[in-house]
Amino acid sequence: MNGVREVSAAAVPTPALQVPVAWYGVTTFVLGIALGSYLPFVAVALSASGLAVAEIGLVAALGAAGYVIAVPMLGHLADVRVGRPRMLALTCLIGGPLTASIALGWSPTIVAILYIAGTLFVSAWMPLNDAILVNAFPEGRRYSRWRALLSASYALSAVVAGVLYATTGFTAALVVVGVGGLVLAAIAPRLPDLGRSAHLAEAERAIGANPFGILIAGARDTFRIAPVLPQILLAIALVALGYMAGSTYIGLRVIELGGGSVDVGLAGSLSAAVEIPGMILAGVVATRFGLRVLFVWSGVILTVIPGSWAVLTDVDLILVSRALIGIGFAGMLVSGVLTMRSLLPSGLQGSGQTLFQATLFGFAGFVINVLGGLLYPSVGFQGLFALCAVLAGCGVVVGWVAYGHAHGEGSRA
């Protein structure tokens, strides 16, 4: 299978669910709360813990590098040994408290180690949840509606957290994500692991005794089934650079321009709020026009908005642009998830979704944080955002060509 095939309710019927449908919503909603209270505040929380801007860039880059290796391993292990819901619960049980322990007032070196270790597990939460959702709701519109629920709870959590942290300080974000991880660890095992058994026996034999066999087997299986996938992942990585630069540095930029914790929370909350209609719109675009059009449309947004950050110096305008980028992110996320659903069988969705998001967040995050740490002293945030816009534009072109090779006339999700 070389192309992005059509995915529809007729082509991939939704299996009979073993739990009330609302339980998927409970898990997704709690996940959004946990991440929304934490991710927009990571850089400023690390700064409050004693790390300088260059050190934050280095630590974030190392965490992202670990993400690229560890999260796909966890995803493939979930596919072939543990199961997606149980792996989600396990990563929440470890990642949440590990990250929360940073708030105990350690030295900057210990803070850096704990952050990197926690990232290896926290970063797996969203792709594992996506792997569960997309197997239960393979139709593009249905998946995008459920995924919009995460954006809604993320937006709500971020703005409430911003107000809360004005009183408690940014390190409270670490405690909240720890509690959220424990709650998720308790509820995730209730979800069924649909579609896992189809690939199980063959994949277990392929792993063998090699400790890196899980990662090797996952990459080998996904690339063998979908040879076009490396080109698509390269396009995703390039386009994601601007978004990831905003995720890491926009909070620091807002503080630099005189903003406060409420502004930092709003920067994350507004983006997530706009993702809600963006997710629904992305599902419609994917169904009517195909994944190629959805990727390019979202890629253009993720090119133009980071480019604007290179020239904007008004906090309010930055907040507005940060909100608008949520539309592009929603399109990129939905196109990536549905591309994996189209290219790979149900039994490899843990591998596919973690590989996609390791590229989107991990690899792109590693590159942008290395660049940020190197370039900030000389060109500042403005030069960094300008470079990201140029690279993202190249990613749009690469994606247009790659999706053209993948499915010729286009596909429907």
N, C-alpha and C positions, 0 to 999 in steps of 0.2 A: 504494500500500500504506500504509494508515493505522495498522494495528495491529501488535501483537507476534504474529506468526504462530507456529504450532506448529513446533518444530524437533525432529526425531527422526532416527533412523538411516534410517527409510524415506523421510522427506521430503528429507533431505540426505545421501546416501550418502557414506561416506568414500572419497576417491579412492585409487587405488593409490599406495602410498608408494614413493618412489624410493630411499630409504636405509633401513637397518635402523631399526625403531621405537625401539630403545634410544638412537639418536643424539639424538632429541628430549630424552630424559632427561638425557643428558650436558650438553647446552647449558643446560637448565633448572636442573640441579643446580649447575653452575658459576655461573650467574647468581645463584642464591640465596646462594652463598658470598660472591660479590663484594659484593652489596647488604647482606647481613647483617653483614659486617665493617665497614660504612661508615654506613649510614643511622641506626642507633640512636645513633651517636656524633657526628653532624654538629654539633649545637649545642655540645657540650663540646669538640670538636676546634677549632671556630672560636673558642671562648672561650680555649682554650689558645694560639691563634695571635694573641691580643691584642684580640679584639672584645668589647665590653660586651654585656649582655643586650639593651638597646634596639637596638644596632647589629646584633646577630645577627638580631633580628626584622626589621629593615629589609632586611638582605641576603637573608634567606630569602624575604621578600616579593618583592623584585626578581627573585630566581631563579625564584620561582613564577610571576610575571608573564611572564617570558620563556618559561617552560614552556608557558603557555597559548597563546602565539603560535607558538613554534618547534616544539614536539613535534607538533601536528597538521599543520604544514607538512611536517615530515619524514615523517610517516605517509602523507600523500597523495602526496608525492614517491616514497615507497617503492612505493605502489600503481601509479603510472602511469609511472615512469621507471626507478627504480633496482632495485626488487625488495625484498621484506621481509627476506630473509636478508642480502643485501649491505648494506642500510641498517643493519641491526643491527650488522654487523661494522664498518661505517664509524663509527657513533656510539660504539662501544666503543673503536675505535682512537684517536679524538680525545678522547672524554670521560674515559677512564681516566687517561691520562698528564697531561691538563690539570688534573684534580683533584689528582692526586698531587703536582704541582709546588707546591702550596700549602705542603707540608711543608719547602720549602727555606728557610723563615725570612724571608719577605718582610714588608714593612710591612703594617699592617692594611688600608690602602687597596688594595694589590695583592692581598692575600688575598681581599678582598671581590670584586674584579674576576674573579679566577681562579675563585672559587666559583660566581659567577653564570654565567660562560662554561661551566664544566664541567657545571653543572646542565642547560643546554640540551641536552646530549647524553646524559648519564647518565640523565636522566628518560625518555628514549625507549626505554631497554633493555627494560623490562618490558612496555609495550604492544606493541612490535614482536614480542617473543617470544610474547605472547598472540595476536597476529594470525596468527602462524605455527601455533601450537598449535590454535587454534579452527577453522582451515581443515582441518587434518589430522584433528582429532578433534571434529567438530561436535556430537556427542551430549553432553548436559549432564553425565552421570555420567562419561564418559570424559575430557572436558576437566578436570573438577574433580579427578579423580585425578591427572592429570599436573601440574596446578597445585599440588596438595598437596606434590609433590616439591620445588618451589621453597621452600615454607614450611618443609619439613623441613631443607633445607640452610641456609636463612636462620637458623633457630633454632639449629642446631649452630654455625654460624659466629659468631653474635652472642655466645653464651656463651663460646666459646673465645677470641674476640677480647677480651671483657671481662677475662678472666684475663691474656691477653697484654699488654693495654694498662696493666694495673696495674704492669707492669715497664717497658714501653717509652714510656708516655705516649699520650695520645689521638691525637696527630698520626700515629701509625702507621696509623690507619684510612685515611688518605689514600693511603698507599703501597700498602696491600693492595688497595684498589679500583682503583688504577692497574694493578697486576699482573693483577688479575682481568679488567679491560677488554682487556688484550692477549691473554690466553688466549681470551676470548670472540671477539675479532676473528679469531683463527686458526681457530676451529671452526664459527662460525655459517654461513659460506658453504657448508658441506656440506649444509645443509638445503634441501629443495625449496621452491619458491615456488608452492604449490598455489592454484589459483583466481584467479591474477592476470590472466590474459589476457582474461577476459570483458569487462572494463571499459576495457581499455587504450587502444584507438584513440580512442574518444570523449573520454576524459578528457584525453589528450594534446592534442587539438585545443582543448579548453576552457581550458587553462592560458594559452596565448598568450605574449606577451612581458612581461606585467606581473609584476614581481618578487613581488608579493603574490597573483598569480593562483593559485598552488598552494593557499594557504589559502582564498581565496575559492571556488575550484572545489570544494575538499573540503567546505566548509561548505554550499555551494549544493547539491551532489549529495546529501549525506546528509540535509539537511533537506527537499529536494524528495521524496526517496523515503520519508522517515519524518517527516511534519509534526508528530507528537506528541513528537518527540525533544527540542526545547527545554524542554518542561515536565518531562520525565523528568530531563534534565540539571540543571535548577534544583533538583529534589528531591534529587538525588545531592549537589550542592554544599552544600546546607544540612545534610544529615545528616552529611556528611564533616567538618564544622567541628570537632566534638569530637575525632574521631580524629586529625585533623591537628594540633590543639592539643597532644595527647599526644605525637605524633611529634616535634614541635619542642621542647616545653617540659618533658616529663615527666622527661627526664634532668637538666635544670637543677633541677627541683623536688626530685628525689631527692638531688642534691648539696646543695641548700639545707637539706634535712632531716637531713643528716649521712651520707648514703650515699656509696659510692665507685664506682670504675669497674666492679667486679664487679656491683654492684646495677644500674648503668646498662645493662650488657650483659644482665643477667637480665630487665630490663624489656622489652627488645626480643625476647629469646630466648623467654621464656615466651609472649608474645603469638603469635609465629610458630609455636611448638610446638602451641598450641591451635588455630591455623589449620588444622593437618593434618586432624584429624577434622572441623573446621568446614567445610573445603572439600568433603569427601566427603558430609557431611550436607547441605550446600547443594545439591549435585547431586541428591540424593534429593528434597529439598523442591521444587526447581524442576521435577523430572520429575513428581512426584505432585500437587503443589498449584498450580504455576504461578509465574511470575516476580513477580506482584503480591504474593503471600503471602511469598515469599522476601525481597523488598525491605522490606516492612513489618516482618517478624520481625527482620531484621538492623538495620533503622533504630531499632527500639525499644532494642535493646542498645546501639547507638551513641549513644543519647540518655541512657540511665540511667547507664552507666559514667562518661562524662565528668562528669556531674552529681555522682557520688560523689567525684570528685577535688577538688571545691570544698570538701569537708568533711573528707576524710581527711588526717591528719598523720603517720600511722605508715607507715614505708617498706615494711614487710612487707605491710600491707594494700594499699598502692598497687601493689605487685608482683603481688598476687593479682588485683586488679581489672584491671590492665594485661594479665594473661594472659587473663582472661575476654573482654576486648574483641576478642580475636582471632577469636572465634566470629562476632561481628557484622561484623567486617571481611571475613572469608571469605565471608559471605553477600552483603555488598554488592558485593564484587569479582566473584563468580560471577554474580550477578544482572545486573550491568552488562555483563560480557563476553558473556553469553548473550543479553541484550537486543540488543546490537549485532549479534550473529550472527543473531538473528531478524529484525531490521529491515532489514539491509543485505545486499547480495550479497557473494559471496566476493571479488570484485575490489575492494571498498571496505573490507575488514576492517582494513587498515592505517590508513585514515582514521578509521574508526569506533572502533577500539580506542584510538588515540591521542587522539581527541576525548573519549572517555569518561574516560580516565585523566588527561587535561589538566584536566578538570572535577573529578575526584575528588581529585587531588593538587595540580595547578597552581592552579586558580582558588580552591579552598577553602584551599590553603596560602597564597596571596597574601592573602586576606581575613584569615585567622587570624593571620598574622604581622604584618600592619599593625595589627590590633586588639591583639595582644600587645605590640608596641612602644609603642603609645599608652596602653594600660590598665595595664600592669605597674607603672609608678611609683605609680599611685593605688589600684588595687584588687588588685594582686598576681595570682598564678596562680589563687587561689580565685575571684575575681570573673570572670576570663577563662573558667574552666571552667564556671561557672554560666551565663554568657551563651551559651556553646556548646551547652549542654544545651537551653536554651530554643529556640534557632534550629534545632537538630536535630529537636526535637519538631515544629516547624512543617514541616520537610522531610518527615517521615513522612506528615503529612496531605496535603501537595502530591503526594507520590508515590502515595499511595492513590488520589487523584482522577485523576492522570495515567495510571497503569496501567489504571484503570477505563475511561478514554476510549480507551486504546490497544487493548484487546482484549476489552472487554465482559465476557465470561464467563471470561476468564483464558486463559493459554496454558501449554503444557508445553514444557520445554526438552529 
